[in-house]
Amino acid sequence: MRNRLKILRAERNWSQADLADRLAVSRQTINAIETEKYDPSLPLAFRIAELFALRIEDIFMPV
Amino acid sequence: MVVSKSRFIVGVLVLALIGGLLGGFNMHWSRETLFPLYGVVIDLCAVPVLIMLILYVRKLKTASTDEFGVAKKRYAAQNGFIIGFALFLISGMFPIVFPDLYRQFIASLDGAHEGFLMGRVTGMAPFVLGVLIGQVGAWLKYR
C-alpha cells in the first residue's frame, strides 16, 4: 500500500522519532510504514489519520 | 508501545523471583511432616499477589509490544517453521540418496542409546536451523 506519511511528516518538520512518540509506536514501525515494507493495523491507521486530521484514504492509497 | 521494554523485563524478573520463592518455600515444607500455620498465611497472601502480578505483567507486555515488532516476529516464526520442516524432509532423504553413507553412520553409533540421542539431535537440528534462517530473513527484510 502506498502512503503519504513521509510527506506529511516532512511538512510538519517532525523526525521519525517525533512521529513515533506521538503515535506511541517504535521508530522502526514508522520507518517500515514510510518505506512501504509494512502496512499498519487499522487502529494505528486511525491514530495516524487523527494525528494529521485527515481521512485514512487521504494518507493511504491502494497500489 | 507506551511502556518501555525494560519495565516489562523488570516485571518478569520480579514475577519469577516471587514465583521461585513461593515454590521453593512450598517445596521445602512439603518434605516435612507438618506444614506450619505461617506457611498457610504466606500462601494465602502470596498467591493473590502472584496472580495480580501475572495480570499486571501481562498488561505491561501488551503496553510494551510494538505492532511492527510482533509482525516481524510472526514473519520470522512462520518462515522459520516452514524452512525447518523443509530441511527436516530433505534430511529424511539422506538414507535414500546415500544408503552406503547412512549404513556407515549407523554402524558408527555405539548402541541404541546413542542412536536415540542422535535421532533426537538430528530430528531437532533442521528446526533450529529453520528458526535461525527465519530470524535472519526477517532481519534482512525489515532492516
N, CA and C atoms of all chains as a GROMACS GRO file, in nm:
protein
  618
    1MET      N    1   0.083  -0.120   0.000
    1MET     CA    2   0.000   0.000   0.000
    1MET      C    3   0.088   0.126   0.000
    2ARG      N    4   0.054   0.220  -0.088
    2ARG     CA    5   0.132   0.345  -0.091
    2ARG      C    6   0.079   0.438   0.020
    3ASN      N    7   0.164   0.532   0.062
    3ASN     CA    8   0.116   0.627   0.164
    3ASN      C    9   0.193   0.759   0.155
    4ARG      N   10   0.135   0.862   0.218
    4ARG     CA   11   0.194   0.996   0.215
    4ARG      C   12   0.254   1.035   0.351
    5LEU      N   13   0.287   0.934   0.430
    5LEU     CA   14   0.331   0.960   0.567
    5LEU      C   15   0.458   1.045   0.572
    6LYS      N   16   0.552   1.012   0.483
    6LYS     CA   17   0.680   1.084   0.484
    6LYS      C   18   0.659   1.232   0.449
    7ILE      N   19   0.572   1.256   0.350
    7ILE     CA   20   0.544   1.395   0.308
    7ILE      C   21   0.477   1.471   0.422
    8LEU      N   22   0.376   1.408   0.480
    8LEU     CA   23   0.302   1.474   0.589
    8LEU      C   24   0.393   1.503   0.708
    9ARG      N   25   0.483   1.410   0.734
    9ARG     CA   26   0.578   1.428   0.844
    9ARG      C   27   0.674   1.542   0.813
   10ALA      N   28   0.723   1.543   0.689
   10ALA     CA   29   0.818   1.647   0.648
   10ALA      C   30   0.753   1.786   0.654
   11GLU      N   31   0.625   1.795   0.616
   11GLU     CA   32   0.554   1.922   0.620
   11GLU      C   33   0.551   1.982   0.761
   12ARG      N   34   0.552   1.893   0.859
   12ARG     CA   35   0.544   1.937   0.999
   12ARG      C   36   0.682   1.943   1.065
   13ASN      N   37   0.784   1.912   0.988
   13ASN     CA   38   0.922   1.911   1.040
   13ASN      C   39   0.942   1.813   1.156
   14TRP      N   40   0.874   1.702   1.147
   14TRP     CA   41   0.888   1.601   1.253
   14TRP      C   42   0.989   1.496   1.207
   15SER      N   43   1.066   1.447   1.301
   15SER     CA   44   1.153   1.333   1.271
   15SER      C   45   1.071   1.205   1.286
   16GLN      N   46   1.128   1.096   1.239
   16GLN     CA   47   1.057   0.968   1.256
   16GLN      C   48   1.033   0.939   1.404
   17ALA      N   49   1.133   0.975   1.486
   17ALA     CA   50   1.120   0.951   1.631
   17ALA      C   51   1.007   1.035   1.690
   18ASP      N   52   0.995   1.162   1.642
   18ASP     CA   53   0.886   1.250   1.692
   18ASP      C   54   0.751   1.187   1.662
   19LEU      N   55   0.737   1.144   1.536
   19LEU     CA   56   0.609   1.086   1.495
   19LEU      C   57   0.582   0.956   1.573
   20ALA      N   58   0.689   0.878   1.592
   20ALA     CA   59   0.673   0.751   1.667
   20ALA      C   60   0.625   0.780   1.809
   21ASP      N   61   0.682   0.883   1.871
   21ASP     CA   62   0.639   0.919   2.008
   21ASP      C   63   0.493   0.960   2.010
   22ARG      N   64   0.454   1.040   1.911
   22ARG     CA   65   0.314   1.088   1.908
   22ARG      C   66   0.215   0.974   1.886
   23LEU      N   67   0.261   0.870   1.816
   23LEU     CA   68   0.171   0.758   1.786
   23LEU      C   69   0.190   0.642   1.883
   24ALA      N   70   0.284   0.657   1.976
   24ALA     CA   71   0.315   0.550   2.074
   24ALA      C   72   0.353   0.419   2.006
   25VAL      N   73   0.438   0.430   1.906
   25VAL     CA   74   0.495   0.311   1.840
   25VAL      C   75   0.647   0.330   1.831
   26SER      N   76   0.716   0.230   1.780
   26SER     CA   77   0.862   0.243   1.769
   26SER      C   78   0.899   0.318   1.640
   27ARG      N   79   1.020   0.373   1.638
   27ARG     CA   80   1.066   0.443   1.518
   27ARG      C   81   1.076   0.347   1.400
   28GLN      N   82   1.111   0.221   1.430
   28GLN     CA   83   1.119   0.119   1.324
   28GLN      C   84   0.983   0.101   1.255
   29THR      N   85   0.876   0.112   1.334
   29THR     CA   86   0.742   0.099   1.276
   29THR      C   87   0.717   0.209   1.172
   30ILE      N   88   0.752   0.333   1.211
   30ILE     CA   89   0.733   0.448   1.120
   30ILE      C   90   0.817   0.428   0.995
   31ASN      N   91   0.942   0.387   1.015
   31ASN     CA   92   1.031   0.365   0.900
   31ASN      C   93   0.975   0.257   0.807
   32ALA      N   94   0.925   0.149   0.864
   32ALA     CA   95   0.872   0.039   0.782
   32ALA      C   96   0.746   0.082   0.706
   33ILE      N   97   0.664   0.167   0.769
   33ILE     CA   98   0.542   0.215   0.700
   33ILE      C   99   0.582   0.310   0.586
   34GLU      N  100   0.674   0.402   0.618
   34GLU     CA  101   0.717   0.500   0.516
   34GLU      C  102   0.780   0.432   0.395
   35THR      N  103   0.858   0.330   0.421
   35THR     CA  104   0.926   0.262   0.310
   35THR      C  105   0.836   0.155   0.245
   36GLU      N  106   0.711   0.152   0.292
   36GLU     CA  107   0.608   0.062   0.238
   36GLU      C  108   0.645  -0.087   0.250
   37LYS      N  109   0.719  -0.117   0.356
   37LYS     CA  110   0.751  -0.257   0.383
   37LYS      C  111   0.646  -0.317   0.475
   38TYR      N  112   0.568  -0.231   0.538
   38TYR     CA  113   0.471  -0.279   0.636
   38TYR      C  114   0.345  -0.193   0.630
   39ASP      N  115   0.229  -0.259   0.628
   39ASP     CA  116   0.100  -0.189   0.632
   39ASP      C  117   0.052  -0.185   0.777
   40PRO      N  118   0.020  -0.065   0.828
   40PRO     CA  119  -0.019  -0.057   0.970
   40PRO      C  120  -0.154  -0.125   0.995
   41SER      N  121  -0.176  -0.159   1.122
   41SER     CA  122  -0.306  -0.215   1.160
   41SER      C  123  -0.411  -0.105   1.147
   42LEU      N  124  -0.538  -0.144   1.147
   42LEU     CA  125  -0.646  -0.045   1.135
   42LEU      C  126  -0.646   0.055   1.251
   43PRO      N  127  -0.628   0.008   1.378
   43PRO     CA  128  -0.622   0.106   1.488
   43PRO      C  129  -0.510   0.208   1.470
   44LEU      N  130  -0.393   0.162   1.423
   44LEU     CA  131  -0.281   0.254   1.404
   44LEU      C  132  -0.310   0.349   1.287
   45ALA      N  133  -0.372   0.296   1.182
   45ALA     CA  134  -0.408   0.382   1.067
   45ALA      C  135  -0.504   0.492   1.113
   46PHE      N  136  -0.597   0.457   1.201
   46PHE     CA  137  -0.691   0.558   1.253
   46PHE      C  138  -0.616   0.661   1.338
   47ARG      N  139  -0.520   0.614   1.416
   47ARG     CA  140  -0.443   0.708   1.501
   47ARG      C  141  -0.363   0.804   1.414
   48ILE      N  142  -0.306   0.750   1.304
   48ILE     CA  143  -0.228   0.835   1.212
   48ILE      C  144  -0.320   0.940   1.149
   49ALA      N  145  -0.438   0.895   1.104
   49ALA     CA  146  -0.533   0.986   1.039
   49ALA      C  147  -0.576   1.096   1.137
   50GLU      N  148  -0.599   1.055   1.261
   50GLU     CA  149  -0.644   1.151   1.363
   50GLU      C  150  -0.534   1.254   1.391
   51LEU      N  151  -0.410   1.205   1.398
   51LEU     CA  152  -0.297   1.294   1.428
   51LEU      C  153  -0.280   1.400   1.319
   52PHE      N  154  -0.296   1.361   1.194
   52PHE     CA  155  -0.280   1.456   1.083
   52PHE      C  156  -0.411   1.525   1.045
   53ALA      N  157  -0.518   1.494   1.117
   53ALA     CA  158  -0.651   1.549   1.090
   53ALA      C  159  -0.692   1.527   0.945
   54LEU      N  160  -0.671   1.406   0.900
   54LEU     CA  161  -0.708   1.369   0.762
   54LEU      C  162  -0.788   1.239   0.766
   55ARG      N  163  -0.843   1.202   0.651
   55ARG     CA  164  -0.910   1.072   0.643
   55ARG      C  165  -0.804   0.966   0.609
   56ILE      N  166  -0.832   0.842   0.646
   56ILE     CA  167  -0.735   0.734   0.619
   56ILE      C  168  -0.703   0.728   0.470
   57GLU      N  169  -0.806   0.743   0.386
   57GLU     CA  170  -0.783   0.731   0.240
   57GLU      C  171  -0.706   0.850   0.182
   58ASP      N  172  -0.692   0.958   0.263
   58ASP     CA  173  -0.608   1.070   0.217
   58ASP      C  174  -0.460   1.042   0.246
   59ILE      N  175  -0.436   0.945   0.331
   59ILE     CA  176  -0.297   0.911   0.367
   59ILE      C  177  -0.252   0.783   0.298
   60PHE      N  178  -0.340   0.683   0.300
   60PHE     CA  179  -0.305   0.552   0.243
   60PHE      C  180  -0.383   0.529   0.114
   61MET      N  181  -0.313   0.485   0.012
   61MET     CA  182  -0.380   0.455  -0.116
   61MET      C  183  -0.346   0.311  -0.158
   62PRO      N  184  -0.443   0.242  -0.217
   62PRO     CA  185  -0.412   0.108  -0.266
   62PRO      C  186  -0.314   0.116  -0.384
   63VAL      N  187  -0.233   0.014  -0.398
   63VAL     CA  188  -0.132   0.014  -0.507
   63VAL      C  189  -0.202   0.007  -0.643
   64MET      N  190   0.310   0.110   2.171
   64MET     CA  191   0.415   0.091   2.270
   64MET      C  192   0.420   0.213   2.361
   65VAL      N  193   0.362   0.203   2.480
   65VAL     CA  194   0.362   0.316   2.572
   65VAL      C  195   0.446   0.289   2.697
   66VAL      N  196   0.491   0.165   2.712
   66VAL     CA  197   0.575   0.128   2.827
   66VAL      C  198   0.706   0.074   2.773
   67SER      N  199   0.818   0.110   2.840
   67SER     CA  200   0.948   0.063   2.788
   67SER      C  201   0.964  -0.087   2.812
   68LYS      N  202   1.047  -0.146   2.725
   68LYS     CA  203   1.072  -0.290   2.733
   68LYS      C  204   1.138  -0.326   2.867
   69SER      N  205   1.223  -0.233   2.919
   69SER     CA  206   1.296  -0.263   3.043
   69SER      C  207   1.199  -0.281   3.160
   70ARG      N  208   1.089  -0.204   3.159
   70ARG     CA  209   0.991  -0.216   3.267
   70ARG      C  210   0.924  -0.354   3.263
   71PHE      N  211   0.899  -0.399   3.141
   71PHE     CA  212   0.840  -0.533   3.125
   71PHE      C  213   0.938  -0.641   3.174
   72ILE      N  214   1.066  -0.624   3.141
   72ILE     CA  215   1.167  -0.724   3.183
   72ILE      C  216   1.178  -0.726   3.336
   73VAL      N  217   1.176  -0.606   3.399
   73VAL     CA  218   1.180  -0.600   3.545
   73VAL      C  219   1.059  -0.672   3.603
   74GLY      N  220   0.942  -0.649   3.541
   74GLY     CA  221   0.819  -0.716   3.584
   74GLY      C  222   0.832  -0.867   3.579
   75VAL      N  223   0.889  -0.918   3.470
   75VAL     CA  224   0.907  -1.063   3.453
   75VAL      C  225   1.004  -1.116   3.560
   76LEU      N  226   1.111  -1.039   3.586
   76LEU     CA  227   1.210  -1.083   3.686
   76LEU      C  228   1.148  -1.089   3.826
   77VAL      N  229   1.071  -0.985   3.861
   77VAL     CA  230   1.005  -0.982   3.993
   77VAL      C  231   0.908  -1.100   4.004
   78LEU      N  232   0.835  -1.124   3.896
   78LEU     CA  233   0.739  -1.235   3.893
   78LEU      C  234   0.812  -1.368   3.914
   79ALA      N  235   0.923  -1.386   3.845
   79ALA     CA  236   1.000  -1.510   3.856
   79ALA      C  237   1.055  -1.525   3.998
   80LEU      N  238   1.099  -1.413   4.056
   80LEU     CA  239   1.155  -1.415   4.192
   80LEU      C  240   1.048  -1.457   4.293
   81ILE      N  241   0.932  -1.393   4.286
   81ILE     CA  242   0.825  -1.426   4.382
   81ILE      C  243   0.776  -1.569   4.360
   82GLY      N  244   0.760  -1.607   4.233
   82GLY     CA  245   0.718  -1.744   4.200
   82GLY      C  246   0.818  -1.846   4.252
   83GLY      N  247   0.947  -1.816   4.233
   83GLY     CA  248   1.054  -1.906   4.277
   83GLY      C  249   1.058  -1.918   4.428
   84LEU      N  250   1.045  -1.802   4.498
   84LEU     CA  251   1.046  -1.803   4.644
   84LEU      C  252   0.930  -1.884   4.699
   85LEU      N  253   0.812  -1.858   4.642
   85LEU     CA  254   0.692  -1.928   4.688
   85LEU      C  255   0.702  -2.078   4.659
   86GLY      N  256   0.750  -2.110   4.539
   86GLY     CA  257   0.766  -2.251   4.501
   86GLY      C  258   0.868  -2.320   4.591
   87GLY      N  259   0.980  -2.252   4.615
   87GLY     CA  260   1.085  -2.308   4.700
   87GLY      C  261   1.037  -2.329   4.842
   88PHE      N  262   0.965  -2.231   4.893
   88PHE     CA  263   0.909  -2.239   5.030
   88PHE      C  264   0.818  -2.361   5.042
   89ASN      N  265   0.728  -2.376   4.945
   89ASN     CA  266   0.633  -2.489   4.950
   89ASN      C  267   0.703  -2.623   4.927
   90MET      N  268   0.804  -2.623   4.840
   90MET     CA  269   0.880  -2.747   4.815
   90MET      C  270   0.948  -2.793   4.944
   91HIS      N  271   1.004  -2.694   5.018
   91HIS     CA  272   1.074  -2.726   5.142
   91HIS      C  273   0.978  -2.787   5.243
   92TRP      N  274   0.864  -2.719   5.262
   92TRP     CA  275   0.772  -2.765   5.367
   92TRP      C  276   0.694  -2.889   5.327
   93SER      N  277   0.687  -2.917   5.198
   93SER     CA  278   0.615  -3.038   5.154
   93SER      C  279   0.691  -3.164   5.195
   94ARG      N  280   0.822  -3.148   5.225
   94ARG     CA  281   0.902  -3.264   5.267
   94ARG      C  282   0.892  -3.287   5.418
   95GLU      N  283   0.837  -3.188   5.489
   95GLU     CA  284   0.822  -3.202   5.634
   95GLU      C  285   0.687  -3.265   5.667
   96THR      N  286   0.678  -3.320   5.787
   96THR     CA  287   0.552  -3.387   5.823
   96THR      C  288   0.440  -3.286   5.847
   97LEU      N  289   0.477  -3.171   5.902
   97LEU     CA  290   0.374  -3.071   5.932
   97LEU      C  291   0.398  -2.944   5.853
   98PHE      N  292   0.292  -2.890   5.795
   98PHE     CA  293   0.301  -2.762   5.724
   98PHE      C  294   0.267  -2.653   5.825
   99PRO      N  295   0.359  -2.558   5.850
   99PRO     CA  296   0.334  -2.461   5.957
   99PRO      C  297   0.220  -2.364   5.923
  100LEU      N  298   0.161  -2.310   6.029
  100LEU     CA  299   0.048  -2.218   6.009
  100LEU      C  300   0.093  -2.094   5.932
  101TYR      N  301   0.216  -2.047   5.966
  101TYR     CA  302   0.261  -1.926   5.893
  101TYR      C  303   0.280  -1.956   5.744
  102GLY      N  304   0.302  -2.085   5.711
  102GLY     CA  305   0.312  -2.125   5.570
  102GLY      C  306   0.180  -2.105   5.498
  103VAL      N  307   0.072  -2.142   5.570
  103VAL     CA  308  -0.062  -2.124   5.513
  103VAL      C  309  -0.088  -1.974   5.492
  104VAL      N  310  -0.050  -1.895   5.593
  104VAL     CA  311  -0.071  -1.749   5.585
  104VAL      C  312   0.008  -1.691   5.467
  105ILE      N  313   0.135  -1.736   5.455
  105ILE     CA  314   0.219  -1.687   5.344
  105ILE      C  315   0.156  -1.724   5.210
  106ASP      N  316   0.110  -1.849   5.199
  106ASP     CA  317   0.046  -1.892   5.074
  106ASP      C  318  -0.078  -1.809   5.045
  107LEU      N  319  -0.160  -1.789   5.149
  107LEU     CA  320  -0.285  -1.714   5.129
  107LEU      C  321  -0.256  -1.571   5.084
  108CYS      N  322  -0.148  -1.513   5.136
  108CYS     CA  323  -0.113  -1.375   5.100
  108CYS      C  324  -0.042  -1.371   4.964
  109ALA      N  325   0.049  -1.466   4.944
  109ALA     CA  326   0.136  -1.458   4.826
  109ALA      C  327   0.067  -1.499   4.696
  110VAL      N  328  -0.022  -1.598   4.705
  110VAL     CA  329  -0.085  -1.646   4.581
  110VAL      C  330  -0.168  -1.535   4.513
  111PRO      N  331  -0.254  -1.461   4.588
  111PRO     CA  332  -0.324  -1.349   4.521
  111PRO      C  333  -0.228  -1.244   4.464
  112VAL      N  334  -0.119  -1.217   4.542
  112VAL     CA  335  -0.019  -1.120   4.494
  112VAL      C  336   0.040  -1.169   4.362
  113LEU      N  337   0.070  -1.299   4.359
  113LEU     CA  338   0.128  -1.359   4.238
  113LEU      C  339   0.032  -1.348   4.120
  114ILE      N  340  -0.096  -1.376   4.145
  114ILE     CA  341  -0.195  -1.368   4.037
  114ILE      C  342  -0.208  -1.223   3.987
  115MET      N  343  -0.212  -1.128   4.083
  115MET     CA  344  -0.222  -0.986   4.044
  115MET      C  345  -0.100  -0.945   3.962
  116LEU      N  346   0.016  -0.995   4.006
  116LEU     CA  347   0.142  -0.961   3.937
  116LEU      C  348   0.143  -1.019   3.795
  117ILE      N  349   0.092  -1.143   3.781
  117ILE     CA  350   0.085  -1.204   3.647
  117ILE      C  351  -0.002  -1.117   3.556
  118LEU      N  352  -0.117  -1.074   3.609
  118LEU     CA  353  -0.208  -0.990   3.529
  118LEU      C  354  -0.142  -0.857   3.494
  119TYR      N  355  -0.068  -0.799   3.592
  119TYR     CA  356  -0.001  -0.671   3.569
  119TYR      C  357   0.108  -0.685   3.463
  120VAL      N  358   0.187  -0.795   3.474
  120VAL     CA  359   0.296  -0.817   3.377
  120VAL      C  360   0.237  -0.840   3.237
  121ARG      N  361   0.124  -0.908   3.231
  121ARG     CA  362   0.057  -0.927   3.100
  121ARG      C  363   0.020  -0.791   3.040
  122LYS      N  364  -0.030  -0.701   3.126
  122LYS     CA  365  -0.065  -0.566   3.079
  122LYS      C  366   0.060  -0.494   3.030
  123LEU      N  367   0.170  -0.508   3.108
  123LEU     CA  368   0.297  -0.445   3.070
  123LEU      C  369   0.344  -0.498   2.935
  124LYS      N  370   0.325  -0.629   2.915
  124LYS     CA  371   0.369  -0.690   2.790
  124LYS      C  372   0.293  -0.629   2.672
  125THR      N  373   0.162  -0.618   2.688
  125THR     CA  374   0.081  -0.559   2.581
  125THR      C  375   0.122  -0.414   2.555
  126ALA      N  376   0.145  -0.340   2.665
  126ALA     CA  377   0.178  -0.198   2.651
  126ALA      C  378   0.318  -0.176   2.594
  127SER      N  379   0.406  -0.273   2.614
  127SER     CA  380   0.545  -0.254   2.566
  127SER      C  381   0.568  -0.321   2.430
  128THR      N  382   0.462  -0.383   2.375
  128THR     CA  383   0.478  -0.452   2.247
  128THR      C  384   0.444  -0.360   2.132
  129ASP      N  385   0.532  -0.356   2.037
  129ASP     CA  386   0.512  -0.274   1.919
  129ASP      C  387   0.452  -0.360   1.809
  130GLU      N  388   0.347  -0.310   1.740
  130GLU     CA  389   0.277  -0.396   1.645
  130GLU      C  390   0.367  -0.440   1.529
  131PHE      N  391   0.462  -0.355   1.490
  131PHE     CA  392   0.554  -0.394   1.383
  131PHE      C  393   0.650  -0.502   1.433
  132GLY      N  394   0.690  -0.490   1.562
  132GLY     CA  395   0.776  -0.592   1.622
  132GLY      C  396   0.708  -0.728   1.622
  133VAL      N  397   0.578  -0.727   1.652
  133VAL     CA  398   0.500  -0.852   1.653
  133VAL      C  399   0.493  -0.910   1.512
  134ALA      N  400   0.467  -0.821   1.414
  134ALA     CA  401   0.459  -0.867   1.273
  134ALA      C  402   0.592  -0.929   1.229
  135LYS      N  403   0.701  -0.865   1.272
  135LYS     CA  404   0.834  -0.914   1.237
  135LYS      C  405   0.860  -1.052   1.297
  136LYS      N  406   0.824  -1.067   1.425
  136LYS     CA  407   0.844  -1.195   1.493
  136LYS      C  408   0.759  -1.303   1.429
  137ARG      N  409   0.634  -1.267   1.395
  137ARG     CA  410   0.542  -1.364   1.333
  137ARG      C  411   0.598  -1.409   1.198
  138TYR      N  412   0.649  -1.314   1.122
  138TYR     CA  413   0.708  -1.344   0.991
  138TYR      C  414   0.826  -1.440   1.008
  139ALA      N  415   0.912  -1.409   1.108
  139ALA     CA  416   1.030  -1.493   1.132
  139ALA      C  417   0.988  -1.634   1.175
  140ALA      N  418   0.888  -1.642   1.263
  140ALA     CA  419   0.846  -1.773   1.315
  140ALA      C  420   0.782  -1.858   1.206
  141GLN      N  421   0.695  -1.794   1.127
  141GLN     CA  422   0.627  -1.870   1.019
  141GLN      C  423   0.728  -1.922   0.918
  142ASN      N  424   0.814  -1.833   0.872
  142ASN     CA  425   0.916  -1.875   0.773
  142ASN      C  426   1.009  -1.979   0.834
  143GLY      N  427   1.048  -1.955   0.960
  143GLY     CA  428   1.139  -2.047   1.028
  143GLY      C  429   1.082  -2.186   1.035
  144PHE      N  430   0.953  -2.196   1.068
  144PHE     CA  431   0.892  -2.328   1.079
  144PHE      C  432   0.885  -2.396   0.942
  145ILE      N  433   0.846  -2.320   0.840
  145ILE     CA  434   0.834  -2.378   0.705
  145ILE      C  435   0.972  -2.425   0.656
  146ILE      N  436   1.072  -2.339   0.674
  146ILE     CA  437   1.208  -2.376   0.631
  146ILE      C  438   1.257  -2.497   0.711
  147GLY      N  439   1.229  -2.496   0.843
  147GLY     CA  440   1.268  -2.608   0.929
  147GLY      C  441   1.206  -2.738   0.882
  148PHE      N  442   1.078  -2.732   0.847
  148PHE     CA  443   1.009  -2.853   0.802
  148PHE      C  444   1.067  -2.900   0.668
  149ALA      N  445   1.096  -2.806   0.580
  149ALA     CA  446   1.155  -2.842   0.450
  149ALA      C  447   1.291  -2.909   0.471
  150LEU      N  448   1.372  -2.852   0.563
  150LEU     CA  449   1.504  -2.911   0.593
  150LEU      C  450   1.488  -3.050   0.654
  151PHE      N  451   1.385  -3.064   0.737
  151PHE     CA  452   1.357  -3.193   0.801
  151PHE      C  453   1.325  -3.298   0.693
  152LEU      N  454   1.243  -3.258   0.595
  152LEU     CA  455   1.208  -3.350   0.485
  152LEU      C  456   1.332  -3.385   0.403
  153ILE      N  457   1.414  -3.283   0.376
  153ILE     CA  458   1.535  -3.306   0.296
  153ILE      C  459   1.630  -3.401   0.370
  154SER      N  460   1.643  -3.378   0.503
  154SER     CA  461   1.734  -3.464   0.581
  154SER      C  462   1.682  -3.608   0.584
  155GLY      N  463   1.549  -3.624   0.569
  155GLY     CA  464   1.489  -3.758   0.565
  155GLY      C  465   1.525  -3.833   0.438
  156MET      N  466   1.570  -3.760   0.337
  156MET     CA  467   1.607  -3.822   0.208
  156MET      C  468   1.748  -3.884   0.215
  157PHE      N  469   1.822  -3.846   0.320
  157PHE     CA  470   1.962  -3.889   0.330
  157PHE      C  471   1.980  -4.041   0.315
  158PRO      N  472   1.902  -4.125   0.388
  158PRO     CA  473   1.922  -4.271   0.374
  158PRO      C  474   1.888  -4.322   0.234
  159ILE      N  475   1.798  -4.252   0.163
  159ILE     CA  476   1.758  -4.296   0.029
  159ILE      C  477   1.864  -4.257  -0.073
  160VAL      N  478   1.914  -4.135  -0.061
  160VAL     CA  479   2.010  -4.084  -0.161
  160VAL      C  480   2.151  -4.140  -0.136
  161PHE      N  481   2.188  -4.149  -0.008
  161PHE     CA  482   2.323  -4.201   0.024
  161PHE      C  483   2.312  -4.323   0.117
  162PRO      N  484   2.267  -4.438   0.065
  162PRO     CA  485   2.246  -4.555   0.152
  162PRO      C  486   2.375  -4.606   0.218
  163ASP      N  487   2.485  -4.603   0.143
  163ASP     CA  488   2.612  -4.653   0.200
  163ASP      C  489   2.660  -4.566   0.315
  164LEU      N  490   2.654  -4.435   0.289
  164LEU     CA  491   2.695  -4.340   0.394
  164LEU      C  492   2.607  -4.354   0.518
  165TYR      N  493   2.479  -4.376   0.492
  165TYR     CA  494   2.382  -4.390   0.602
  165TYR      C  495   2.417  -4.513   0.686
  166ARG      N  496   2.443  -4.627   0.620
  166ARG     CA  497   2.476  -4.751   0.692
  166ARG      C  498   2.606  -4.734   0.772
  167GLN      N  499   2.700  -4.663   0.708
  167GLN     CA  500   2.828  -4.636   0.774
  167GLN      C  501   2.805  -4.552   0.902
  168PHE      N  502   2.718  -4.455   0.888
  168PHE     CA  503   2.686  -4.366   1.001
  168PHE      C  504   2.619  -4.446   1.114
  169ILE      N  505   2.522  -4.531   1.078
  169ILE     CA  506   2.451  -4.612   1.178
  169ILE      C  507   2.549  -4.707   1.249
  170ALA      N  508   2.640  -4.765   1.170
  170ALA     CA  509   2.738  -4.860   1.227
  170ALA      C  510   2.834  -4.790   1.323
  171SER      N  511   2.854  -4.660   1.300
  171SER     CA  512   2.948  -4.586   1.385
  171SER      C  513   2.888  -4.555   1.523
  172LEU      N  514   2.755  -4.569   1.536
  172LEU     CA  515   2.690  -4.535   1.664
  172LEU      C  516   2.712  -4.648   1.765
  173ASP      N  517   2.729  -4.606   1.890
  173ASP     CA  518   2.761  -4.703   1.994
  173ASP      C  519   2.633  -4.742   2.070
  174GLY      N  520   2.554  -4.827   2.009
  174GLY     CA  521   2.436  -4.881   2.077
  174GLY      C  522   2.309  -4.801   2.056
  175ALA      N  523   2.199  -4.855   2.112
  175ALA     CA  524   2.066  -4.797   2.092
  175ALA      C  525   2.052  -4.660   2.157
  176HIS      N  526   2.116  -4.646   2.276
  176HIS     CA  527   2.103  -4.518   2.346
  176HIS      C  528   2.163  -4.404   2.265
  177GLU      N  529   2.282  -4.427   2.208
  177GLU     CA  530   2.345  -4.323   2.126
  177GLU      C  531   2.260  -4.296   2.002
  178GLY      N  532   2.201  -4.403   1.946
  178GLY     CA  533   2.111  -4.387   1.832
  178GLY      C  534   1.992  -4.301   1.866
  179PHE      N  535   1.939  -4.324   1.986
  179PHE     CA  536   1.825  -4.245   2.034
  179PHE      C  537   1.863  -4.098   2.047
  180LEU      N  538   1.978  -4.073   2.110
  180LEU     CA  539   2.025  -3.934   2.128
  180LEU      C  540   2.051  -3.867   1.994
  181MET      N  541   2.116  -3.942   1.903
  181MET     CA  542   2.147  -3.887   1.771
  181MET      C  543   2.018  -3.856   1.694
  182GLY      N  544   1.917  -3.944   1.709
  182GLY     CA  545   1.787  -3.922   1.645
  182GLY      C  546   1.721  -3.795   1.695
  183ARG      N  547   1.733  -3.772   1.826
  183ARG     CA  548   1.674  -3.650   1.884
  183ARG      C  549   1.742  -3.526   1.829
  184VAL      N  550   1.875  -3.532   1.826
  184VAL     CA  551   1.953  -3.415   1.779
  184VAL      C  552   1.926  -3.389   1.631
  185THR      N  553   1.936  -3.495   1.549
  185THR     CA  554   1.920  -3.474   1.404
  185THR      C  555   1.774  -3.442   1.368
  186GLY      N  556   1.679  -3.485   1.454
  186GLY     CA  557   1.539  -3.451   1.428
  186GLY      C  558   1.511  -3.305   1.460
  187MET      N  559   1.582  -3.253   1.560
  187MET     CA  560   1.557  -3.116   1.605
  187MET      C  561   1.639  -3.015   1.525
  188ALA      N  562   1.758  -3.057   1.481
  188ALA     CA  563   1.853  -2.964   1.417
  188ALA      C  564   1.792  -2.887   1.299
  189PRO      N  565   1.715  -2.953   1.209
  189PRO     CA  566   1.659  -2.876   1.097
  189PRO      C  567   1.567  -2.763   1.142
  190PHE      N  568   1.493  -2.786   1.252
  190PHE     CA  569   1.403  -2.682   1.301
  190PHE      C  570   1.479  -2.568   1.367
  191VAL      N  571   1.587  -2.602   1.438
  191VAL     CA  572   1.671  -2.498   1.498
  191VAL      C  573   1.733  -2.413   1.387
  192LEU      N  574   1.782  -2.481   1.282
  192LEU     CA  575   1.839  -2.410   1.167
  192LEU      C  576   1.732  -2.322   1.101
  193GLY      N  577   1.611  -2.380   1.087
  193GLY     CA  578   1.499  -2.306   1.025
  193GLY      C  579   1.467  -2.180   1.102
  194VAL      N  580   1.465  -2.190   1.236
  194VAL     CA  581   1.436  -2.073   1.319
  194VAL      C  582   1.543  -1.966   1.297
  195LEU      N  583   1.668  -2.009   1.293
  195LEU     CA  584   1.779  -1.914   1.270
  195LEU      C  585   1.764  -1.846   1.134
  196ILE      N  586   1.736  -1.927   1.031
  196ILE     CA  587   1.720  -1.872   0.895
  196ILE      C  588   1.601  -1.775   0.891
  197GLY      N  589   1.494  -1.813   0.960
  197GLY     CA  590   1.375  -1.727   0.966
  197GLY      C  591   1.407  -1.592   1.029
  198GLN      N  592   1.484  -1.595   1.138
  198GLN     CA  593   1.522  -1.470   1.206
  198GLN      C  594   1.607  -1.383   1.115
  199VAL      N  595   1.705  -1.446   1.051
  199VAL     CA  596   1.794  -1.370   0.961
  199VAL      C  597   1.712  -1.313   0.844
  200GLY      N  598   1.620  -1.394   0.792
  200GLY     CA  599   1.535  -1.349   0.680
  200GLY      C  600   1.452  -1.228   0.720
  201ALA      N  601   1.393  -1.231   0.840
  201ALA     CA  602   1.311  -1.118   0.888
  201ALA      C  603   1.398  -0.996   0.907
  202TRP      N  604   1.518  -1.017   0.960
  202TRP     CA  605   1.610  -0.905   0.982
  202TRP      C  606   1.650  -0.842   0.849
  203LEU      N  607   1.677  -0.926   0.749
  203LEU     CA  608   1.716  -0.874   0.618
  203LEU      C  609   1.601  -0.800   0.551
  204LYS      N  610   1.479  -0.852   0.567
  204LYS     CA  611   1.364  -0.790   0.501
  204LYS      C  612   1.329  -0.655   0.562
  205TYR      N  613   1.336  -0.645   0.695
  205TYR     CA  614   1.288  -0.523   0.762
  205TYR      C  615   1.399  -0.436   0.819
  206ARG      N  616   1.523  -0.456   0.778
  206ARG     CA  617   1.631  -0.378   0.842
  206ARG      C  618   1.626  -0.233   0.797
   0.00000   0.00000   0.00000
